[in-house]
Amino acid sequence: MKEWTYEKAGVSLQRADAFVEYIKERVKTLKKQALLFGSFASGISLEGFRNPLLMMTTDGVGTKLKIAQEVGIHHTVGIDLVAMNINDILTTGAKPLAFLDYIAVGKIEPHILNRVIDGIVEGCRIADVALVGGETAEMPDFYPEGVYDLAGFCVGVCEKEELVTGKDIKPGDVIIGLPSSGFHSNGYSLTRKVLRSRGIDYRDSFEGSDKKIWEILLEPTRIYSKEIEAIKGICQIKGMAHITGGGIRGNLVRILPEGCRAVVERGKIPNNPIFDWIRNLGNIPMEEMYKTFNMGVGFMLVVSPQEVDKVLRTIDSSFVCGYIEEGQKDVVIV
């Protein structure tokens, strides 16, 4: 009878231990350090708050991972993983403190997973958060070799009186947008189908550019923590929305109180040619585009008219793109 071991079943504790050691070394480069990193649980000290609220979120990268795995570029999706969670936490007014990751894979391959971790650490550095731990699940027969999935978790904190809920939004308030870096981490199931239907390879050149299509598609999600931190102390933010799946309409509506309608003016949003490119390739209706993609706006703020100039002066890339009016709770794009 054949003698079986965990290794022969496809799970290598030696590879897992080596990967953990790699993570420990990379984490040492971060400004913020975790307590008990590598133990059964980890954390970070909570100091300087009088009446703190802990805010938590979780998110992933979606089928953008399939492109990364096909072209063999893995660090950018690590940044995406951090960004998707950090930006969600920011909408509450909380300061992101700590991040955790979950990596599920058929086989631990250091040349792949080390690059993913490099991206996660880079994202944590940009956001100025501690990487406090995570889980790497090696699951042969569940995931093919070379295939992995990612999930992230973020914890933030704010004073109770600083929680941003959107309840104070009222007619006359102004919507300010922050530009996206591209598709971010949404709409990739549609994008991949369109490119496949047209016989376009990720390694083809992007029209009018010296970049390859995969470089455009794998551009990391922008992290907005520095911008939000810069304006929190100088103006009152009434509401914030991270523009992810569901687009502008599906996300901005989540922060509106009853009796308020958001009007977003598409002509005031800076044009990013990648959205015209995918729309023309797939003959995608404009309504579907705004439902699926961020269309060049990665984050939105709602402030009173008196605060607009402060935001525009502090965040160079910001732009006014709409307003709040009286009406049924809704978002219209004109």
C-alpha positions in Angstrom: 0.0 0.0 0.0 1.3 3.5 -0.9 2.4 5.5 2.0 0.8 9.0 2.0 2.0 12.2 3.6 0.7 15.8 3.6 3.5 16.6 1.1 2.5 13.9 -1.2 -1.1 15.1 -1.0 0.1 18.5 -2.4 0.5 20.5 0.8 4.0 21.6 1.8 4.5 22.9 5.3 8.0 23.7 4.4 6.9 26.0 1.6 4.4 27.6 3.9 6.9 28.2 6.6 9.3 29.7 4.1 6.6 32.0 2.8 5.8 33.2 6.3 9.4 34.0 6.9 9.4 36.1 3.7 6.4 38.0 4.9 8.0 38.7 8.3 11.0 40.2 6.6 8.9 42.4 4.3 6.7 43.6 7.1 9.7 44.9 9.0 10.0 47.6 6.3 6.7 49.2 7.3 6.6 52.3 9.5 3.8 50.8 11.6 4.5 47.5 13.3 2.0 44.9 14.6 1.9 43.4 18.1 2.6 39.6 18.2 3.0 39.3 14.4 3.1 35.7 13.4 1.3 34.5 16.5 -2.3 33.1 16.6 -3.7 36.7 16.5 -2.1 40.1 16.1 -3.0 43.7 16.6 -1.9 47.3 17.0 -1.8 49.7 19.9 -4.8 52.2 20.1 -3.6 55.4 21.5 -4.8 59.1 21.5 -8.5 58.5 21.2 -11.2 59.6 23.7 -14.3 57.8 22.5 -13.1 55.5 19.7 -15.1 53.6 17.2 -13.6 50.6 15.4 -14.6 50.3 11.8 -14.0 47.2 9.7 -14.3 46.1 6.1 -13.4 43.2 3.8 -13.0 43.0 0.0 -11.1 41.3 -2.8 -9.8 42.0 -6.3 -12.2 40.0 -8.4 -11.4 38.6 -11.8 -8.6 41.1 -12.4 -6.6 38.3 -10.8 -7.1 36.2 -13.9 -5.3 38.8 -16.0 -2.4 39.0 -13.5 -2.1 35.2 -13.5 -2.2 34.9 -17.3 0.6 37.5 -17.9 2.6 36.6 -14.8 2.5 40.0 -13.1 1.5 39.6 -9.5 2.5 42.6 -7.4 -0.1 45.1 -8.7 -3.0 43.0 -7.5 -1.5 43.1 -4.0 -1.7 46.9 -4.1 -5.3 46.5 -5.4 -6.2 44.3 -2.5 -5.1 46.9 0.1 -6.6 49.8 -1.9 -10.1 48.3 -2.1 -10.3 47.9 1.6 -8.5 51.2 2.6 -10.8 53.3 0.4 -13.9 51.6 1.9 -12.7 52.4 5.4 -11.9 56.0 4.5 -15.6 56.7 3.6 -16.6 56.4 7.2 -14.1 59.1 8.4 -12.0 56.5 10.1 -8.2 56.4 9.9 -7.1 53.0 8.6 -4.8 51.3 11.1 -4.3 47.6 10.2 -4.6 45.2 7.3 -4.8 41.5 7.0 -4.8 39.3 3.9 -6.1 35.8 3.0 -4.4 34.0 0.1 -5.9 30.7 -1.2 -3.8 28.8 -3.6 -3.4 25.3 -5.1 0.4 25.3 -4.5 2.6 27.7 -2.7 5.0 29.0 -5.4 7.4 31.6 -3.9 8.1 33.4 -7.2 4.4 34.2 -7.4 3.3 34.7 -3.8 6.3 36.7 -2.9 5.4 39.2 -5.5 1.8 39.3 -4.3 3.1 40.1 -0.8 5.5 42.7 -2.2 2.4 44.5 -3.6 0.4 44.1 -0.3 3.4 45.6 1.6 3.6 48.5 -0.9 -0.1 49.2 -0.5 0.3 49.2 3.3 3.2 51.6 2.9 1.1 54.0 0.7 -1.8 53.8 3.1 0.5 54.0 6.2 -1.1 51.0 7.9 0.4 47.9 9.6 0.2 44.5 8.1 -0.8 42.6 11.2 -1.1 39.1 9.7 -3.1 36.9 7.4 -3.6 33.3 6.2 -2.2 31.4 3.3 -4.3 28.3 2.5 -2.6 25.8 0.3 -5.5 23.7 -1.2 -4.4 21.3 -3.9 -7.3 19.9 -6.0 -9.3 23.0 -5.2 -7.2 25.5 -7.1 -5.0 24.6 -10.1 -1.3 25.3 -9.8 -0.6 29.0 -10.7 -4.1 30.0 -9.6 -4.8 32.0 -6.4 -7.5 34.1 -4.9 -7.1 37.0 -2.5 -9.2 38.6 0.2 -8.3 41.5 2.4 -9.5 42.9 5.7 -9.0 46.4 7.2 -9.6 47.9 10.6 -9.8 51.7 11.2 -10.7 54.0 14.0 -12.3 57.4 14.5 -13.8 59.4 17.3 -17.5 58.8 17.7 -18.3 62.4 16.8 -16.1 62.2 13.6 -18.1 59.3 12.0 -19.2 60.3 8.5 -22.6 58.9 7.8 -24.1 61.2 5.1 -27.0 62.2 7.3 -26.1 65.9 7.2 -26.1 66.1 3.3 -28.7 68.5 2.1 -29.8 70.3 -1.1 -27.2 72.8 -2.3 -24.2 70.7 -1.2 -21.5 70.0 -3.8 -20.1 66.8 -5.1 -16.3 66.6 -5.6 -14.6 63.8 -7.4 -11.1 62.4 -7.1 -9.8 60.8 -10.3 -9.3 57.0 -10.6 -6.1 55.5 -12.0 -8.1 53.5 -14.5 -10.5 50.6 -14.2 -9.4 50.0 -10.6 -10.7 46.6 -9.6 -14.2 46.5 -11.1 -15.7 45.5 -14.4 -13.1 42.9 -15.3 -15.5 40.1 -16.1 -17.0 42.3 -18.8 -13.7 43.6 -20.0 -12.2 40.1 -20.3 -15.3 38.9 -22.3 -15.1 41.9 -24.7 -11.4 41.4 -25.4 -11.8 37.6 -25.9 -14.7 38.2 -28.3 -12.6 40.5 -30.4 -9.5 38.2 -30.3 -7.4 40.7 -28.5 -4.4 39.5 -26.5 -3.3 41.2 -23.2 0.2 41.4 -24.7 -1.0 43.5 -27.6 -0.1 47.2 -27.7 -2.7 49.6 -26.4 -3.8 51.9 -29.2 -2.0 55.2 -29.3 0.4 54.2 -26.6 3.7 52.4 -26.0 2.1 50.4 -23.3 0.8 46.8 -23.5 -2.9 46.2 -22.8 -2.0 44.3 -19.7 -0.2 47.3 -18.3 -3.4 49.4 -18.7 -5.6 46.6 -17.2 -3.3 46.0 -14.2 -2.8 49.6 -13.3 -3.3 49.5 -9.5 -6.3 50.9 -7.7 -5.5 54.4 -6.4 -5.3 54.7 -2.6 -6.9 57.9 -1.3 -5.7 58.0 2.3 -3.3 60.9 2.0 -5.8 63.1 0.2 -8.6 62.4 2.8 -6.3 62.8 5.7 -5.2 66.2 4.3 -8.7 67.6 4.2 -10.2 66.1 7.3 -8.7 68.6 9.6 -9.6 71.7 7.5 -13.2 71.1 6.4 -16.3 69.2 7.2 -16.9 66.3 4.9 -20.6 65.3 4.9 -20.3 62.1 2.9 -17.8 60.0 1.0 -18.3 57.2 -1.5 -15.8 54.8 -2.9 -16.7 54.2 -6.6 -16.4 50.4 -7.1 -18.8 47.8 -8.5 -22.1 49.5 -9.4 -20.4 52.6 -10.6 -21.2 56.2 -9.6 -24.9 55.7 -9.2 -24.7 52.5 -7.3 -22.3 53.8 -4.7 -23.1 57.4 -4.3 -26.7 56.6 -3.5 -25.6 54.6 -0.5 -24.7 57.8 1.4 -27.7 60.0 0.6 -30.4 60.7 3.2 -34.0 60.6 2.2 -35.2 63.7 0.3 -31.8 64.2 -1.4 -31.0 63.6 -5.1 -27.4 63.7 -6.4 -26.9 65.2 -9.9 -23.6 64.1 -11.4 -22.4 66.1 -14.5 -20.5 63.8 -16.7 -19.0 66.7 -18.7 -17.1 67.8 -15.6 -15.4 64.4 -15.2 -11.9 64.3 -16.7 -11.9 61.9 -19.7 -9.9 58.8 -19.5 -9.6 57.2 -23.0 -9.6 53.6 -21.7 -13.3 53.8 -21.0 -14.0 54.9 -24.6 -11.8 52.2 -25.8 -13.6 49.3 -24.0 -17.0 50.9 -24.8 -16.3 51.0 -28.5 -14.7 47.5 -28.6 -17.7 45.9 -26.9 -20.5 48.2 -28.2 -21.4 48.7 -24.6 -24.4 51.1 -23.9 -23.4 54.2 -22.0 -25.9 53.4 -19.2 -24.1 50.0 -18.8 -20.7 51.7 -18.7 -21.8 53.9 -15.8 -23.3 50.9 -14.1 -20.1 48.8 -14.4 -17.1 51.1 -14.4 -16.0 54.1 -12.3 -15.7 56.2 -15.6 -12.7 58.1 -14.2 -13.9 58.9 -10.7 -12.5 56.7 -8.0 -13.8 58.5 -4.9 -16.4 61.2 -4.2 -16.9 63.7 -1.5 -20.0 65.7 -0.5 -19.3 69.1 1.1 -21.1 72.4 1.7 -20.5 75.1 -0.9 -18.3 77.0 1.7 -15.9 74.1 1.8 -15.4 73.5 -1.9 -12.4 75.8 -2.4 -10.6 74.3 0.6 -10.8 70.9 -1.0 -9.8 72.0 -4.4 -6.8 73.9 -3.1 -5.7 71.0 -0.9 -6.1 68.1 -3.4 -4.7 69.2 -6.8 -6.4 66.5 -8.8 -9.9 67.1 -7.3 -12.8 68.5 -9.3 -16.4 69.6 -8.9 -18.7 67.1 -10.7 -22.2 67.6 -9.3 -24.5 68.8 -6.7 -27.3 67.8 -4.3 -30.9 68.8 -4.9 -34.2 68.1 -3.3 -36.0 65.0 -4.6 -36.4 61.3 -4.2 -33.2 59.6 -2.9 -31.4 58.8 -6.2 -28.4 59.6 -8.4 -28.9 60.9 -11.9 -26.1 61.4 -14.4 -26.6 64.2 -16.9 
